[in-house]
């Protein structure tokens, strides 16, 4: 299992230092954690850090992207099903809650869950039990729930697309991941960490000139760390074992400085 600590959250800005401190304080508790922030800000990394620093570290960490699973399959994915429960159920299958027993389940993009599934999740949180589809046998749920979203769920509550009672059950300990453009002082550190990691993975080296780093530090980064990571990986492919200057950056990343 890959090891995660708060050091995985690159940067020394006040925002990221505060998040690291919060994670260290509550990692050993059992409270539900609700992580918000724009796409690409590192919500899953924060969740994995919480798990690996908790007393559940030796048990599974099971991520679920609620937005990527078709609504009609979500119940089976989360809670499992019995053989013959529906057309195509040719064998009994464990769901993610069962697979995460004793560990942590990370419900990413929880705001994309349909209302009927929100009701079922609320029951799991309240009663700590669930049933596979096609079964009337209740199974105990011994998992810690970490949920995340890039949506404003309070707006979703007003619009009637997200349950208020579920929101408050999940939002026991909120963590808001800052956008990259709000902590531009961290960009050089993140670039250095990305280069170090990719050098090991790709068996290659690159470096960025100081002018190149200045350009990247002043970008808007609408895709946040994920966008920056994709760019650095692209530069590894284009300029292996070279120093990348500002003029070699894609045009959108050459900003006025």
Residue pairs with C-beta under 8 A, 6 or more apart in sequence:
1 61
2 48
3 52
4 45
4 48
4 49
4 51
4 52
4 53
5 49
5 52
5 53
6 20
6 23
6 24
6 49
6 53
8 45
8 48
8 49
9 16
9 19
9 20
9 23
9 42
9 45
9 46
9 49
10 16
10 186
10 189
10 190
10 193
10 225
11 17
11 183
11 185
11 186
11 189
11 190
12 185
12 186
12 189
13 178
13 183
13 185
13 186
15 178
15 182
15 183
16 178
16 183
16 186
19 46
19 175
19 177
19 178
22 173
22 175
23 46
23 49
23 50
23 53
23 175
24 53
26 33
26 50
26 173
27 49
27 50
27 53
27 54
28 53
28 54
28 55
29 173
30 144
31 172
31 173
32 125
32 144
32 145
32 146
32 147
32 169
32 170
32 171
32 172
32 173
33 47
33 50
33 145
33 146
33 147
33 172
33 173
33 174
33 175
34 146
34 147
34 148
34 170
34 171
34 172
34 173
34 174
34 175
35 43
35 46
35 47
35 146
35 147
35 148
35 174
35 175
35 176
35 177
36 43
36 148
36 149
36 150
36 174
36 175
36 176
36 177
37 43
37 148
37 150
37 176
37 177
37 178
37 179
38 150
38 177
38 179
38 224
39 150
39 223
39 224
39 226
40 180
40 223
40 224
40 225
40 226
40 227
41 177
41 178
41 179
41 180
41 224
41 225
42 177
42 224
42 225
43 108
43 148
43 177
44 63
44 106
44 108
44 148
46 175
46 177
47 61
47 63
47 104
47 106
47 146
47 148
48 61
48 106
50 104
50 146
51 57
51 61
51 103
51 104
51 106
51 144
51 146
52 61
54 104
54 144
56 102
56 103
56 104
56 144
59 100
59 101
59 102
59 103
59 104
60 99
60 100
60 101
60 102
60 103
60 104
61 100
61 103
61 104
61 106
62 96
62 99
62 100
62 103
62 104
62 105
62 106
63 106
63 108
64 77
64 78
64 96
64 105
64 106
64 107
64 108
65 108
65 109
66 74
66 107
66 108
66 109
66 110
66 112
66 113
67 108
67 109
67 112
68 109
69 77
71 114
71 117
74 113
74 114
74 117
75 117
75 120
75 133
76 86
76 89
76 93
76 95
76 133
77 95
77 96
78 95
78 96
78 97
78 117
78 120
78 121
78 130
79 95
79 97
79 98
79 120
79 130
79 131
79 132
79 133
80 92
80 93
80 94
80 95
80 97
80 98
80 132
80 133
81 89
81 92
81 93
81 95
81 132
81 133
81 134
82 89
82 92
82 132
82 133
82 134
82 135
83 89
83 90
83 91
83 92
83 134
84 134
85 132
85 133
85 134
85 135
86 133
86 134
89 133
89 134
92 132
93 132
94 132
95 130
95 132
96 105
97 105
97 124
97 130
97 139
97 141
97 143
98 132
98 139
100 143
101 141
101 142
101 143
102 142
102 143
103 143
103 144
104 143
104 144
104 145
104 146
105 143
105 144
105 145
105 146
106 146
106 147
106 148
107 113
107 121
107 145
107 146
107 147
107 148
108 147
108 148
108 149
109 148
109 149
109 150
109 151
110 147
110 148
110 149
110 153
110 170
111 149
111 150
111 151
111 153
111 156
111 162
112 149
112 151
113 121
115 161
115 162
115 163
118 162
118 163
118 166
119 163
120 130
121 166
122 163
122 165
122 166
122 169
123 129
123 130
124 130
124 141
125 145
125 166
125 169
125 170
126 169
128 140
128 141
128 142
129 138
129 139
129 140
129 141
130 138
130 139
130 141
131 137
131 138
131 139
132 139
145 170
147 170
153 162
153 167
154 167
156 162
157 163
157 164
157 167
179 221
179 224
180 186
180 187
180 190
180 221
180 224
180 225
180 228
181 219
181 220
181 221
184 217
184 218
185 217
187 213
187 216
187 217
187 228
188 213
188 217
190 225
190 228
191 208
191 213
191 216
191 228
191 232
194 228
194 229
194 232
195 206
195 207
195 208
195 232
198 204
198 232
198 233
198 236
199 205
199 206
202 233
202 236
204 236
204 240
204 241
205 240
205 241
206 235
206 236
206 239
206 240
206 241
206 242
206 243
206 244
207 242
207 243
207 244
208 216
208 235
208 243
208 244
209 243
209 244
209 245
209 246
211 245
211 246
212 244
212 245
212 246
212 248
212 249
214 246
214 257
215 246
215 249
215 253
215 254
215 255
215 257
216 228
216 231
216 249
216 253
218 255
218 256
218 257
219 253
219 255
221 227
221 228
223 230
231 250
231 253
234 250
235 244
235 248
238 248
239 248
246 254
247 254
